[in-house]
Amino acid sequence: MENPRPLWDNPLQFVFACISYAVGLGNVWRFPYLCQMYGGGGFLIPYLIMLIVEGMPLLYLELAVGQHMRQGSIGAWKIISPYLSGVGIASVVVSFFLSMYYNVINAWAFWYLFHSFQDPLPWASCPLNSNHTDYDEECAKTSSTQYFWYRKTLNISPSIEEYGSIQWEQAVCLILAWLVVYLCILRGTESTGKVVYVTASLPYFVLIIYLIRGLTLHGAVNGLIYMFTPKIEQLANPKTWINAATQIFFSLGLGFGSLIAFASYNEPNNNCERHAMIVSLINSSTSIFASIVTFSIYGFKATFNYENCLSKVILLLTNVFDLEEGALTADNLDSMKDYLTSTYPNQYAELLPQIKNCSLEAELDTAVQGTGLAFIVYSEAIKNMEVSQLYSVLYFVMLLMLGIGSMLGNTAAILTPLTDSKFLSTHLPKEVISGIVCFINCIVGLVFTMEAGNYWFDIFNDYAATLSLLLIVLVETIAVCYVYGLKRFEKDLLLMLGHKPNWYWKIMWAFVSPVLIISLVIFYLTDYIRTGTLQYQAWDATQGQLVTKDYPSYALAVIGLLVAASTMCIPLGALIIFIMKRLKRNVSTLE
Amino acid sequence: MYWSIFTEILVLELLIFYLSLQYAWDASEEYLFKAMVAFAMRRYSNKETTQISNVLLCNMTERVSFWFVVTDSAKNVTTVPGSEVEAAIRMNRNRINSAFLLTDNTLQFLKISSTLSPPIESSVPVWLIVFSVVLCLVVAGILFLVVSGIRQRKKNNRESAETGDLEDKCDTPVTTENGIPCDILDLKAGQINGVYAADDERFTPL
């Protein structure tokens, strides 16, 4: 008798697993950026509309497919139609690419976490140069937090062509990250189910602590006002709506096969409709919650830098003009500057290049997203807080929980189809299959620990899972609605949940979501065609800032391969099945 | 007057951040300063000859900055070279700072750049220690789970080997693939009643 399919201990584990997977780093480091760029408080309007129109229906669809077919992505799509097994394979390929590079973020989080146990924090001040007379050159040009990220953590090379060597510190952190992931997925749902209790809930505790701390920081209000002031005119900008749609789409993790995998371990009568709505609502509210925290931190950091800048100017003027201390303050600075210009015009003119114009808006305007936000901006804010070690540890533990939670979903998307296949599961126990997958991913991931590794990371981050996912989900929706048949799907849902889906879901699945996804695909393609060559940001150590460079041809080839490898699976899969069926028919007619 | 023959390189300038003082700056504080400089010179040169009267202050300003020189009473009317005074003060910077309850930032000698003290580095970097602890915990966890999994499987194999003969007779001829009967997998028209065909339903023996 075959082994029964493993199940979640209770529906709560399933919900936590979905939340843990969906609530990831993108909620923390992408949504606040989008909010800032596309209209502040006004961005919430397109965001919530897209959630209801796109996010919830597609999430419901994937969960229902997984729960009904009770297989990983390859098996599930094979059941829907044998010609669609390519869709499942494409999902697995995309998940494979994702897990290759995503765990590097966990390695960085571990690195920062281990360095948080020092007093003072290593990114709080610049290191000294060789003869101890001044700060290190590169660090003096930029800030100590940027230096720690680009030099001490990544040891980044000036361009993608210069590979450099593997950084052993990053490599061991990556190995540790993979060992942790292996520990969590080792026993399948048995172990994953317990781990997701922690990875789903701990980030919220830390976010609440940071919310309280953030709101009480000096200058936090500046950031919040800046963020939430709605710029309604941005609603007319099509990019706002497109970014809202893509953010909802990628934030929920649709198309990777992880949701199908998680749902396949459900009891057949689990209410996936309610769970889909709960998960998508929690995901979006976490994004908004995280951006409140992020903007209080932004406000604190911007105010701190602004006041520093002001006191430097005040000090300079006080020293040069031998004024009594306390004569210049932040409030009378402008009037005093005018007074000094008129009374000592020559001296003031000489001094002019050194006097910086301090502006709070300029500090707040430096919108950052991605690893820059998580590792540079936050660590800069943390170093200025009291008890910075504690906040640092909390923050990086939260990043780790978010990252590992998403990795659990990614690896589930790869492993569930593999363990479902009879061939592999009879020959190898699932611990060995998981071990092999983790090992291969770890070895490939060592590429990202080289000196040029971060540039390759950006390539994977920007191109491995963007266009392919849109196409995968488009084919999924069309397959369920038109190939499998909406009526048949309705009957399956009636069996599982006890009621048919109402007209709203049906309209979304059959018309609105495919149209939306097609327009997103068209946007991506036109954007690429319009910009021509692809460029990237390289770190220039001599200037201490990022510069834009063009990708070399082999990098462009890799990008093309990444996109092609997953999208081609869909037509190739259909073609191969078609050929095989033809051959079988020919063979059977001959007999 | 002495002052006119002194060149700049012999004179050291001092800046005190007035607002950082927890006391008023008056003649007594100036006296303390002269005493500290004399102390620094005595420590540096190991001669007991420098007196408070050898330290001269001039050019006092409102925001408390002034110039000072140190004369050498052994040789008449000559000053100690600025480099010596610099070196002496640099050696005893900490003592001078703490006498005035100030720091390097708030008590600035404008020709003496403070040598920045490097952060304390322990022989083994702290991060490696924490890393090794976490690594050991994770590896221990993995080994525990793997070993217990192997033992569980051996127990299951032994049990199923004992009851294997009985089950072989009772297996129904329906071949299953992960709980779903094979014969409907390839057909589009087949329906599966998911609610009732639960996976772990054992086929009852005849």
Chai-1 contact restraints between the chains, C-beta under 6 A:
chainA,res_idxA,chainB,res_idxB,connection_type,confidence,min_distance_angstrom,max_distance_angstrom,comment,restraint_id
A,P4,B,D199,contact,1.0,0.0,6.0,A-B,restraint_1
A,P4,B,D200,contact,1.0,0.0,6.0,A-B,restraint_2
A,R5,B,G179,contact,1.0,0.0,6.0,A-B,restraint_3
A,R5,B,D199,contact,1.0,0.0,6.0,A-B,restraint_4
A,F114,B,W127,contact,1.0,0.0,6.0,A-B,restraint_5
A,F114,B,V130,contact,1.0,0.0,6.0,A-B,restraint_6
A,F114,B,F131,contact,1.0,0.0,6.0,A-B,restraint_7
A,H115,B,W127,contact,1.0,0.0,6.0,A-B,restraint_8
A,F117,B,V126,contact,1.0,0.0,6.0,A-B,restraint_9
A,F117,B,V130,contact,1.0,0.0,6.0,A-B,restraint_10
A,Q118,B,V126,contact,1.0,0.0,6.0,A-B,restraint_11
A,L128,B,L116,contact,1.0,0.0,6.0,A-B,restraint_12
A,L128,B,P118,contact,1.0,0.0,6.0,A-B,restraint_13
A,H132,B,T115,contact,1.0,0.0,6.0,A-B,restraint_14
A,L176,B,L135,contact,1.0,0.0,6.0,A-B,restraint_15
A,L179,B,V138,contact,1.0,0.0,6.0,A-B,restraint_16
A,V180,B,V138,contact,1.0,0.0,6.0,A-B,restraint_17
A,L183,B,V138,contact,1.0,0.0,6.0,A-B,restraint_18
A,L183,B,G141,contact,1.0,0.0,6.0,A-B,restraint_19
A,L183,B,I142,contact,1.0,0.0,6.0,A-B,restraint_20
A,L186,B,L145,contact,1.0,0.0,6.0,A-B,restraint_21
A,P268,B,G194,contact,1.0,0.0,6.0,A-B,restraint_22
A,P268,B,V195,contact,1.0,0.0,6.0,A-B,restraint_23
A,N269,B,V195,contact,1.0,0.0,6.0,A-B,restraint_24
A,D322,B,T61,contact,1.0,0.0,6.0,A-B,restraint_25
A,E324,B,E62,contact,1.0,0.0,6.0,A-B,restraint_26
A,E324,B,R63,contact,1.0,0.0,6.0,A-B,restraint_27
A,E325,B,Y18,contact,1.0,0.0,6.0,A-B,restraint_28
A,E325,B,L19,contact,1.0,0.0,6.0,A-B,restraint_29
A,E325,B,R63,contact,1.0,0.0,6.0,A-B,restraint_30
A,G326,B,L19,contact,1.0,0.0,6.0,A-B,restraint_31
A,E431,B,G149,contact,1.0,0.0,6.0,A-B,restraint_32
A,L495,B,G194,contact,1.0,0.0,6.0,A-B,restraint_33
A,L495,B,V195,contact,1.0,0.0,6.0,A-B,restraint_34
A,M496,B,G194,contact,1.0,0.0,6.0,A-B,restraint_35
